[in-house]
Amino acid sequence: MGGTTNIFLTGSTGYIGGTVLQRLLAHPERESFNISVLVRNAEKAKLLENFGVTTVVGSHSDLEKLEQAAASADVVFAIADCDDLKAATAILSGLKKRHAETGEQPILIHTSGTGVLADNAQGKYASDLVYSDLDIPLIETLKPTQPHRWVDIAIVEAGKQGYARTHIVLPGVIFGLGHGPLFETGICNQHSMELPTILQIGWHRGRAGIIGEGRNIWPLSHIDDTADLYIVLFDAARKRKDVACGREGFYFVENGHFSVYEATKAVGHVLVELGRAKTAEPTPFTPEELDKYFAGVQVLFMGTNSVCKAERSRALGWRPTKTKQDMLESIRPEADALIKNGRIEDAFHIRGLLAQYVDL
């Protein structure tokens, strides 16, 4: 892919999307990029334009805008709401039009998540079932009802049809504060979901909480390592036709695993340091607390296993550096930031978001 590269990115004001956008703005080939982003907030759109990007003011419900923007793009980064099939279908429709008009195969880098691997352990055990992003037959055993899976299937099918080269990036639990100009100006959300959720709920209940015994495990990656994979994939896919896509186009984001007990115990220590708890030892949520904090739905990562190996990602050249110890050490800065920006009391922000995961 030579000359100017037209890029369309969704999720530009989010945690992952904002970090990827910053990578694109600092890319050595930035001068050859025309970057367009979807943004809901008109004020943030104006701020983003100061960074040299074109903005499309709208949301995932504006399907015509999504389709039109994708139809004008050589590369689409879809980094917002991985469970919105209508939005994904609109983007794919735009890419299909792009192919019909140009004869070229546009590139889609879609964000899913390792929640697609989740079981129903309820915190009782660590799974010994390990998924590799090179083991496509095993991935294909996942039920269409698994989290994110229904959209992943549509993305893969588009790749099989050949009008786009489709790639699916699947992060697990991401840690670390978003940083850089887009975050310093307040455009982008600097927090992930999982560790802040444990902190916020622990702050509210006065003690860290777990589901079951917290023996279940999940993959981890730092936000910078995560964004690096997007750029490694972006650079490779633009310059080589043999980069795995379509049916083979799965790329896990993993640099080790942690047990939920380990994470919640580390949160407990921080709560003790901050004078919010008397002991670091987490306790199981009561049925009443599950309803209070999660609307009665087991929060996806807290009670389930998601075990994977990012072998395809590493074979492509991805080299993550941050480890589990870095994750555990990131919890205190995360808490300090939540306190500073007034979000530490936000214990109920995930209610209602997880109803689709009842039937794990």
PEZI-V867110 format. One record per pair of residues at least 4 apart in sequence whose ideal C-beta (glycine too) atoms are under 8 Angstrom apart, sorted by the first residue. I is the first residue (numbers start at 1). J is the second residue. If there is no record, write none. Layout:
i: {I/I}
j: {J/J}
//
This chain:
i: {1/1/1/1/3/4/4/4/5/5/5/5/5/5/5/6/6/6/6/6/6/7/7/7/7/7/7/7/7/7/7/8/8/8/8/8/8/8/8/8/8/9/9/9/9/9/9/9/9/9/9/9/10/10/10/10/10/10/10/10/10/10/10/10/11/11/11/11/11/11/11/11/11/11/12/12/12/12/12/12/12/12/12/12/13/13/13/13/13/13/13/13/13/13/14/14/14/14/14/15/15/15/15/15/15/15/15/15/15/16/16/16/16/16/16/16/16/17/17/17/17/17/18/18/18/18/18/18/18/19/19/19/19/19/19/19/19/20/20/20/20/20/20/21/21/21/21/21/21/22/22/22/22/22/23/23/23/23/23/24/24/24/24/24/25/25/25/25/25/26/27/27/29/34/35/35/35/36/36/36/36/36/36/36/37/37/37/37/37/38/38/38/38/38/38/38/38/39/39/39/39/39/39/39/40/40/40/40/41/42/42/43/44/44/45/45/45/46/46/47/47/47/47/48/48/48/48/49/49/49/51/51/56/56/58/58/58/60/60/60/60/60/60/61/62/63/63/63/63/64/64/65/66/66/66/66/66/67/67/67/67/67/67/68/68/69/69/70/70/70/70/70/70/70/70/70/71/71/71/71/71/72/72/73/73/73/73/74/74/74/74/75/75/75/75/75/75/75/76/76/76/76/76/76/76/77/77/77/77/78/78/78/78/78/78/78/78/79/80/80/80/81/82/82/82/82/82/82/83/83/83/83/83/84/84/85/85/85/85/86/87/88/88/88/88/88/89/89/90/91/91/92/92/92/92/92/92/93/94/95/95/95/95/95/95/96/96/96/96/97/98/98/98/98/99/99/99/99/99/99/100/105/105/105/105/106/106/107/107/107/107/107/107/108/108/108/108/108/108/109/109/109/109/109/109/110/110/110/110/110/110/110/111/111/111/112/112/112/112/112/112/112/112/113/113/113/113/113/114/114/114/114/114/114/114/114/114/114/114/115/115/115/115/115/115/115/115/116/116/116/116/116/116/116/117/117/117/117/117/117/117/118/118/118/118/118/118/118/118/118/119/119/119/119/119/120/120/120/121/121/121/121/121/121/121/121/121/122/122/122/122/123/123/123/123/123/123/123/123/123/123/123/124/124/124/124/125/125/125/126/126/126/126/126/126/127/127/127/127/128/129/129/130/130/130/131/131/131/131/131/131/131/132/132/132/132/132/132/133/133/133/133/133/133/133/133/133/133/133/134/134/134/135/136/136/136/136/137/139/142/142/143/144/144/144/145/145/145/146/147/147/147/147/148/148/149/150/151/152/152/153/154/155/155/155/156/156/156/156/156/156/157/158/158/158/158/159/159/159/159/159/159/159/160/160/165/165/165/165/165/166/166/166/167/167/167/167/167/167/167/168/168/168/169/169/169/169/169/170/170/170/170/170/171/171/171/172/172/172/172/172/172/172/172/172/172/173/173/173/173/173/173/173/173/173/173/174/174/174/174/174/174/174/174/175/175/175/175/175/175/175/175/175/175/175/175/176/176/176/176/176/176/176/177/177/177/177/177/177/177/177/178/178/178/178/178/178/178/179/179/179/180/181/182/182/183/183/183/190/191/191/191/191/191/192/192/193/193/194/194/194/195/195/195/195/195/195/195/196/196/196/196/196/197/197/197/197/198/198/198/198/198/198/198/199/199/199/199/199/199/199/199/199/200/200/200/200/200/200/200/200/201/201/201/201/202/202/202/202/202/202/202/202/202/202/202/203/203/203/203/203/203/204/204/204/205/205/205/206/206/206/207/207/207/207/207/207/207/208/208/208/208/208/208/208/208/208/208/209/209/209/209/209/209/210/210/210/210/210/210/210/210/210/211/211/211/211/211/211/211/211/212/212/212/213/213/214/214/214/214/214/214/214/215/215/215/216/216/216/216/216/216/217/217/217/217/217/217/217/218/218/218/218/218/218/218/218/219/219/219/219/219/219/219/219/219/219/220/220/220/220/220/220/220/221/221/221/221/221/221/221/222/222/222/222/222/222/222/222/223/224/224/225/225/225/225/225/225/225/226/226/227/228/228/228/228/229/229/229/229/229/229/230/231/232/232/232/232/232/233/233/233/233/234/235/236/236/236/236/237/237/243/244/244/244/245/248/250/251/251/251/251/252/252/252/252/252/252/253/253/254/254/254/254/255/255/255/255/255/256/256/257/257/258/258/258/258/258/259/260/260/260/260/261/261/262/262/262/263/263/263/263/264/264/265/265/265/265/266/266/266/267/267/267/268/268/268/268/268/268/269/269/270/270/270/270/271/271/271/271/272/272/272/272/272/273/274/274/285/285/285/286/287/288/289/290/290/290/290/291/291/292/293/293/293/293/293/294/294/294/294/294/295/295/295/295/297/297/297/297/298/298/298/298/298/298/299/299/299/300/300/300/301/304/310/310/310/311/312/313/314/314/322/322/323/324/325/326/327/330/331/332/333/334/335/335/336/337/338/338/338/339/350/354}
j: {5/74/238/239/32/32/33/34/29/32/33/34/74/75/238/34/36/72/73/74/75/24/33/34/35/36/73/74/75/76/77/36/37/38/69/70/72/73/75/76/77/17/20/21/24/35/36/37/38/76/77/79/17/37/38/60/66/76/77/78/79/80/87/91/16/17/18/38/77/78/79/80/81/111/17/18/21/37/38/39/48/53/79/188/17/18/39/40/41/44/48/187/188/189/18/79/80/188/189/19/174/178/188/189/190/191/192/193/223/20/79/111/171/174/223/226/227/21/77/79/80/188/22/178/182/183/187/188/189/23/178/180/188/223/224/226/227/24/77/79/227/230/231/25/35/37/53/182/188/26/180/181/182/227/27/227/228/230/231/30/33/35/231/234/30/35/51/52/53/30/33/231/33/54/52/53/54/53/54/55/56/69/72/73/48/53/54/55/56/55/56/58/59/65/66/69/80/44/45/48/55/56/57/58/44/57/58/59/45/46/57/47/48/187/49/55/57/50/55/51/185/186/187/53/55/182/187/53/54/55/181/182/65/69/62/65/66/66/80/81/84/86/87/87/66/67/86/87/90/68/90/69/70/87/90/91/94/71/90/91/93/94/97/72/94/73/94/76/90/91/92/93/94/95/98/106/94/95/97/98/101/94/98/94/95/98/106/98/104/106/107/106/107/108/109/234/237/238/91/94/95/106/107/108/109/109/111/230/234/82/87/88/91/108/109/110/111/111/84/87/111/87/110/111/112/113/148/151/147/148/150/151/356/88/151/89/150/151/154/90/91/92/110/151/154/155/93/154/94/95/108/96/108/154/155/158/164/97/98/99/106/108/158/163/164/100/158/163/164/101/102/104/106/164/103/104/105/106/163/164/163/162/163/164/165/164/165/164/165/167/234/237/238/155/158/164/165/166/167/167/169/230/233/234/237/151/152/155/166/167/168/169/168/169/171/116/148/151/152/155/168/169/170/147/148/170/171/172/118/170/171/172/218/219/252/253/254/306/308/146/147/148/300/301/304/306/357/142/146/147/148/149/152/170/131/142/146/305/306/307/308/146/147/300/301/304/305/306/357/360/127/129/304/305/360/303/304/360/125/126/127/212/215/216/303/304/305/211/212/298/303/210/211/212/213/214/215/216/260/284/302/303/212/213/215/216/215/216/305/215/216/217/259/305/307/216/217/305/307/307/305/307/307/308/309/135/138/139/252/307/308/309/138/252/308/309/311/312/139/170/250/251/252/308/309/310/311/312/313/311/312/315/139/140/247/248/250/141/250/146/149/149/149/150/153/149/150/359/360/300/356/357/360/152/170/153/154/155/156/168/157/158/159/166/168/160/166/168/246/247/249/161/163/164/166/246/164/165/166/245/246/247/249/246/247/237/243/245/246/249/245/246/249/233/237/243/244/245/249/251/249/250/251/229/230/233/251/253/250/251/252/253/308/221/226/253/218/219/220/221/252/253/254/301/306/308/192/194/195/218/219/220/221/258/301/327/192/194/220/221/222/223/226/253/192/194/195/220/221/222/223/322/326/327/330/334/192/222/223/224/322/326/330/183/190/191/223/330/333/334/337/182/183/188/189/190/191/223/183/184/190/184/185/187/188/187/188/190/337/196/334/337/338/343/196/223/197/350/198/263/301/199/263/267/327/330/331/334/200/334/338/343/346/201/299/349/350/202/208/209/263/264/267/302/203/267/270/271/331/334/335/338/344/204/338/343/344/345/346/347/349/205/209/293/347/206/207/208/209/264/267/268/271/276/277/282/271/276/335/344/345/347/293/345/347/209/289/347/271/276/277/268/271/277/278/279/282/283/264/265/267/268/271/277/280/281/282/283/264/282/283/284/285/289/214/260/261/264/282/283/284/285/302/260/284/285/290/298/299/302/303/216/284/303/261/284/259/260/261/262/264/282/302/259/260/261/259/260/302/303/304/305/257/258/259/260/305/306/307/257/258/260/301/304/305/306/307/252/253/254/255/256/257/306/307/308/310/254/255/256/257/258/324/327/225/226/253/254/255/320/322/226/255/320/321/322/326/327/330/227/228/322/229/253/255/318/320/321/322/230/253/231/232/318/319/320/233/251/253/313/318/320/234/235/236/313/316/317/318/237/243/251/316/238/239/240/243/316/317/243/245/316/248/249/312/249/312/312/310/312/313/316/308/309/310/311/312/313/310/313/308/309/310/313/310/320/321/322/323/323/324/307/324/262/263/324/327/328/263/264/301/302/303/265/282/266/324/328/267/327/328/331/268/282/269/280/281/282/270/328/331/271/282/331/272/277/279/280/281/282/273/280/274/331/332/335/276/277/280/335/276/277/278/279/280/332/335/339/289/290/293/290/291/292/293/294/296/297/298/295/296/348/299/347/348/350/351/298/299/350/351/354/351/352/354/355/354/355/357/358/302/303/304/354/357/360/303/350/354/304/354/357/306/360/314/318/320/315/316/318/318/319/326/327/327/328/329/330/331/334/335/336/337/338/339/344/340/341/343/344/346/344/354/358}
//
